[in-house]
Amino acid sequence: MKTFTAIINQEEDMYVARCSEIGTVSQGKTIEEALANLKEATELYLEEFPAKGKKNSFLTTFEVGEVAKA
């Protein structure tokens, strides 16, 4: 069993889930549904294209200055 990272964003009335290590993306009406769909999409992808070793991911934050509105 392998562990991957899911990044989930709300976009209008859906949640979009992304796996940065593999590049798979899915969505759902709830966070749980989006995550379950991402898991399924990632499993299907890995059946076709097996991972050749897990890439290390790093999670960090950064700041940007205020953006002027036009």
DSSP file (Angstrom, degrees, kcal/mol; ACC not computed):
  #  RESIDUE AA STRUCTURE BP1 BP2  ACC     N-H-->O    O-->H-N    N-H-->O    O-->H-N    TCO  KAPPA ALPHA  PHI   PSI    X-CA   Y-CA   Z-CA
    1    1 A M              0   0    0      0, 0.0     2,-0.3     0, 0.0     0, 0.0   0.000 360.0 360.0 360.0 136.5    0.0    0.0    0.0
    2    2 A K        -     0   0    0      2,-0.0     2,-0.5     0, 0.0     0, 0.0  -0.864 360.0-139.2-115.1 149.5    1.3    3.5   -0.9
    3    3 A T        +     0   0    0     -2,-0.3     2,-0.3     2,-0.0     0, 0.0  -0.922  23.4 178.7-110.3 132.1    0.3    6.8    0.6
    4    4 A F        -     0   0    0     -2,-0.5     2,-0.4    50,-0.0    15,-0.0  -0.790  28.6-106.0-125.5 169.5   -0.2    9.9   -1.6
    5    5 A T        -     0   0    0     -2,-0.3    15,-0.5     2,-0.0     2,-0.5  -0.804  24.6-159.2-100.4 136.2   -1.1   13.5   -1.0
    6    6 A A  E     -A   19   0A   0     -2,-0.4     2,-0.5    13,-0.2    13,-0.2  -0.965   1.9-164.8-114.7 131.2   -4.6   14.9   -1.9
    7    7 A I  E     -A   18   0A   0     11,-2.7    11,-2.4    -2,-0.5     2,-0.5  -0.973  13.4-166.9-112.4 122.1   -5.1   18.6   -2.3
    8    8 A I  E     +A   17   0A   0     -2,-0.5     2,-0.4     9,-0.2     9,-0.2  -0.940   9.1 178.3-119.9 128.2   -8.8   19.5   -2.2
    9    9 A N  E     -A   16   0A   0      7,-2.5     7,-3.2    -2,-0.5     2,-0.5  -0.954  27.9-125.7-124.6 144.7  -10.3   22.9   -3.3
   10   10 A Q  E     -A   15   0A   0     -2,-0.4     2,-0.5     5,-0.2     5,-0.2  -0.801  26.2-176.5 -88.5 127.6  -13.9   24.0   -3.4
   11   11 A E  E >   -A   14   0A   0      3,-3.1     3,-1.9    -2,-0.5     2,-0.3  -0.930  59.4 -58.0-128.0 105.5  -14.9   25.3   -6.8
   12   12 A E  T 3  S-     0   0    0     -2,-0.5    -2,-0.0     1,-0.3     0, 0.0  -0.444 121.4 -15.3  56.2-116.5  -18.4   26.6   -6.9
   13   13 A D  T 3  S+     0   0    0     -2,-0.3     2,-0.3    -3,-0.1    -1,-0.3   0.250 127.7  69.6-101.7  14.4  -20.7   23.7   -5.9
   14   14 A M  E <  S-A   11   0A   0     -3,-1.9    -3,-3.1    13,-0.0     2,-0.5  -0.882  71.0-131.9-127.0 158.3  -18.0   20.9   -6.3
   15   15 A Y  E     -AB  10  28A   0     13,-3.1    13,-1.9    -2,-0.3     2,-0.5  -0.945  19.4-154.0-107.5 132.7  -14.9   19.8   -4.6
   16   16 A V  E     -AB   9  27A   0     -7,-3.2    -7,-2.5    -2,-0.5     2,-0.4  -0.931   7.9-163.1-110.2 126.4  -11.8   19.1   -6.8
   17   17 A A  E     -AB   8  26A   0      9,-2.7     9,-2.4    -2,-0.5     2,-0.4  -0.916   6.0-172.0-113.7 134.4   -9.2   16.7   -5.5
   18   18 A R  E     -AB   7  25A   0    -11,-2.4   -11,-2.7    -2,-0.4     2,-0.7  -0.969  18.9-150.9-127.2 139.8   -5.7   16.5   -6.9
   19   19 A C  E  >> -AB   6  24A   0      5,-2.7     4,-3.1    -2,-0.4     5,-0.5  -0.928  12.0-167.9-106.5 106.6   -2.9   14.1   -6.3
   20   20 A S  T  45S+     0   0    0     -2,-0.7    -1,-0.1   -15,-0.5   -14,-0.1   0.816  81.7  56.4 -68.5 -31.1    0.3   16.0   -6.9
   21   21 A E  T  45S+     0   0    0    -16,-0.3    -1,-0.2     1,-0.1    34,-0.1   0.876 123.8  21.9 -68.7 -36.7    2.6   13.0   -7.0
   22   22 A I  T  45S-     0   0    0     -3,-0.3    -2,-0.2     2,-0.1    -1,-0.1   0.766  99.1-124.5-102.2 -33.4    0.8   11.2   -9.7
   23   23 A G  T  <5 +     0   0    0     -4,-3.1     2,-0.2     1,-0.3    -3,-0.2   0.544  57.7 144.9  97.3   9.7   -1.1   14.0  -11.5
   24   24 A T  E   < -B   19   0A   0     -5,-0.5    -5,-2.7    14,-0.0     2,-0.3  -0.512  26.7-169.6 -81.9 152.4   -4.6   12.6  -11.1
   25   25 A V  E     +B   18   0A   0     -7,-0.2     2,-0.3    -2,-0.2    -7,-0.2  -0.993  12.6 157.8-140.3 142.7   -7.6   14.8  -10.6
   26   26 A S  E     -B   17   0A   0     -9,-2.4    -9,-2.7    -2,-0.3     2,-0.3  -0.904  18.8-146.8-151.4-179.7  -11.2   14.1   -9.7
   27   27 A Q  E     +B   16   0A   0     -2,-0.3     2,-0.3   -11,-0.2   -11,-0.2  -0.937  12.3 175.9-148.7 169.0  -14.2   15.8   -8.1
   28   28 A G  E     -B   15   0A   0    -13,-1.9   -13,-3.1    -2,-0.3     6,-0.1  -0.976  43.9-107.3-167.1 167.3  -17.3   15.2   -6.0
   29   29 A K  S    S+     0   0    0     -2,-0.3     2,-0.3   -15,-0.2   -13,-0.1   0.716 106.7  31.8 -76.4 -21.1  -20.2   17.0   -4.3
   30   30 A T  S  > S-     0   0    0    -15,-0.1     4,-2.5     1,-0.1   -15,-0.2  -0.860  87.9-111.3-127.9 165.4  -18.5   16.5   -0.9
   31   31 A I  H  > S+     0   0    0     -2,-0.3     4,-2.5     1,-0.2     5,-0.2   0.920 119.8  51.1 -60.5 -43.4  -14.9   16.3    0.3
   32   32 A E  H  > S+     0   0    0      1,-0.2     4,-2.5     2,-0.2    -1,-0.2   0.902 111.1  47.3 -62.4 -42.2  -15.4   12.6    1.0
   33   33 A E  H  > S+     0   0    0      2,-0.2     4,-2.6     1,-0.2    -1,-0.2   0.911 111.8  50.3 -66.8 -42.2  -16.8   11.9   -2.4
   34   34 A A  H  X S+     0   0    0     -4,-2.5     4,-2.2     1,-0.2    -2,-0.2   0.906 112.5  47.4 -61.8 -41.6  -14.0   13.9   -4.1
   35   35 A L  H  X S+     0   0    0     -4,-2.5     4,-2.4     2,-0.2    -2,-0.2   0.907 112.1  49.0 -67.3 -42.4  -11.4   12.0   -2.1
   36   36 A A  H  X S+     0   0    0     -4,-2.5     4,-2.2     2,-0.2    -2,-0.2   0.907 112.7  48.4 -63.0 -41.5  -13.0    8.6   -2.9
   37   37 A N  H  X S+     0   0    0     -4,-2.6     4,-2.6     2,-0.2    -2,-0.2   0.875 110.6  51.1 -66.7 -37.3  -13.1    9.5   -6.6
   38   38 A L  H  X S+     0   0    0     -4,-2.2     4,-2.6     2,-0.2     5,-0.2   0.908 108.6  51.8 -65.3 -41.8   -9.5   10.6   -6.5
   39   39 A K  H  X S+     0   0    0     -4,-2.4     4,-2.5     2,-0.2    -2,-0.2   0.934 112.0  46.1 -59.4 -46.5   -8.5    7.3   -4.9
   40   40 A E  H  X S+     0   0    0     -4,-2.2     4,-2.5     1,-0.2    -2,-0.2   0.927 113.3  48.9 -62.9 -45.1  -10.3    5.3   -7.6
   41   41 A A  H  X S+     0   0    0     -4,-2.6     4,-2.2     1,-0.2    -1,-0.2   0.890 112.7  48.4 -62.1 -39.5   -8.8    7.5  -10.4
   42   42 A T  H  X S+     0   0    0     -4,-2.6     4,-2.7     2,-0.2    -1,-0.2   0.904 110.4  50.5 -69.1 -41.6   -5.3    7.1   -9.0
   43   43 A E  H  X S+     0   0    0     -4,-2.5     4,-1.6    -5,-0.2    -2,-0.2   0.924 112.3  47.3 -61.3 -44.0   -5.7    3.3   -8.6
   44   44 A L  H  X S+     0   0    0     -4,-2.5     4,-1.3     1,-0.2    -2,-0.2   0.902 112.4  49.8 -64.0 -40.9   -6.9    3.0  -12.3
   45   45 A Y  H  X S+     0   0    0     -4,-2.2     4,-3.0     1,-0.2     3,-0.4   0.928 109.8  50.3 -62.5 -45.3   -4.0    5.2  -13.5
   46   46 A L  H  < S+     0   0    0     -4,-2.7    -1,-0.2     1,-0.2    -2,-0.2   0.769 103.0  60.4 -68.8 -25.4   -1.5    3.2  -11.6
   47   47 A E  H  < S+     0   0    0     -4,-1.6    -1,-0.2    -5,-0.2    -2,-0.2   0.897 116.3  33.6 -63.7 -39.0   -2.8   -0.1  -13.1
   48   48 A E  H  < S+     0   0    0     -4,-1.3    -2,-0.2    -3,-0.4    -1,-0.2   0.849 134.0  26.8 -83.8 -37.7   -2.0    1.3  -16.5
   49   49 A F  S  < S-     0   0    0     -4,-3.0    -1,-0.2    -5,-0.2    -2,-0.1  -0.749  82.8-151.0-130.0  82.9    1.2    3.3  -15.5
   50   50 A P        -     0   0    0      0, 0.0     2,-0.2     0, 0.0    -3,-0.1  -0.225  26.1-108.1 -57.5 140.5    2.9    1.8  -12.5
   51   51 A A        -     0   0    0      1,-0.1     2,-0.6    -5,-0.1     3,-0.2  -0.488  18.7-148.1 -69.4 135.6    4.8    4.3  -10.3
   52   52 A K  S    S-     0   0    0      1,-0.4    -1,-0.1    -2,-0.2     2,-0.0  -0.411  74.3 -36.9-100.0  55.2    8.5    3.9  -10.6
   53   53 A G  S    S-     0   0    0     -2,-0.6    -1,-0.4     2,-0.1     2,-0.3   0.179  81.1 -82.2  97.6 138.3    9.2    5.0   -7.1
   54   54 A K        -     0   0    0     -3,-0.2     2,-0.3     1,-0.1   -32,-0.0  -0.559  38.5-132.4 -78.2 132.4    7.4    7.7   -5.1
   55   55 A K        -     0   0    0     -2,-0.3     2,-0.4   -34,-0.1    -2,-0.1  -0.622  26.0-115.8 -77.6 141.0    8.4   11.2   -5.7
   56   56 A N        -     0   0    0     -2,-0.3     2,-0.4   -35,-0.0    -1,-0.1  -0.652  30.9-159.2 -78.7 131.8    9.0   13.2   -2.5
   57   57 A S        -     0   0    0     -2,-0.4     2,-0.4     2,-0.0   -36,-0.0  -0.853   2.7-155.7-109.9 148.7    6.5   16.1   -2.1
   58   58 A F        -     0   0    0     -2,-0.4     2,-0.5     2,-0.0    -2,-0.0  -0.990   2.6-154.6-125.8 131.2    7.0   19.1    0.1
   59   59 A L        +     0   0    0     -2,-0.4     2,-0.3     2,-0.0    -2,-0.0  -0.913  30.8 145.8-106.2 127.3    4.2   21.2    1.5
   60   60 A T        -     0   0    0     -2,-0.5     2,-0.3     2,-0.0    -2,-0.0  -0.886  35.8-125.7-147.1 176.1    5.1   24.7    2.4
   61   61 A T        -     0   0    0     -2,-0.3     2,-0.3     2,-0.0    -2,-0.0  -0.865  18.9-173.9-124.3 161.5    3.5   28.2    2.4
   62   62 A F        -     0   0    0     -2,-0.3     2,-0.3     2,-0.0    -2,-0.0  -0.980  17.3-127.1-150.9 160.1    4.5   31.5    0.9
   63   63 A E        -     0   0    0     -2,-0.3     2,-0.3     0, 0.0    -2,-0.0  -0.812  14.6-166.8-111.0 149.3    3.3   35.1    1.0
   64   64 A V        -     0   0    0     -2,-0.3     3,-0.1     1,-0.0    -2,-0.0  -0.950  29.1-106.7-127.1 152.7    2.4   37.5   -1.7
   65   65 A G        -     0   0    0     -2,-0.3     2,-0.0     1,-0.2    -1,-0.0  -0.221  53.5 -74.5 -69.9 166.7    1.8   41.3   -1.5
   66   66 A E        -     0   0    0      1,-0.1     2,-0.5     0, 0.0    -1,-0.2  -0.351  47.5-131.1 -62.9 142.7   -1.7   42.7   -1.7
   67   67 A V        -     0   0    0     -3,-0.1     2,-0.3    -2,-0.0    -1,-0.1  -0.851  16.1-128.9-100.4 126.4   -3.1   42.7   -5.2
   68   68 A A        -     0   0    0     -2,-0.5     2,-0.4     1,-0.1    -1,-0.0  -0.553  20.6-131.2 -74.4 134.9   -4.6   46.0   -6.4
   69   69 A K              0   0    0     -2,-0.3    -1,-0.1     1,-0.1     0, 0.0  -0.718 360.0 360.0 -88.1 136.2   -8.0   45.6   -7.8
   70   70 A A              0   0    0     -2,-0.4    -1,-0.1     0, 0.0    -2,-0.0   0.452 360.0 360.0 -83.0 360.0   -8.6   47.3  -11.2
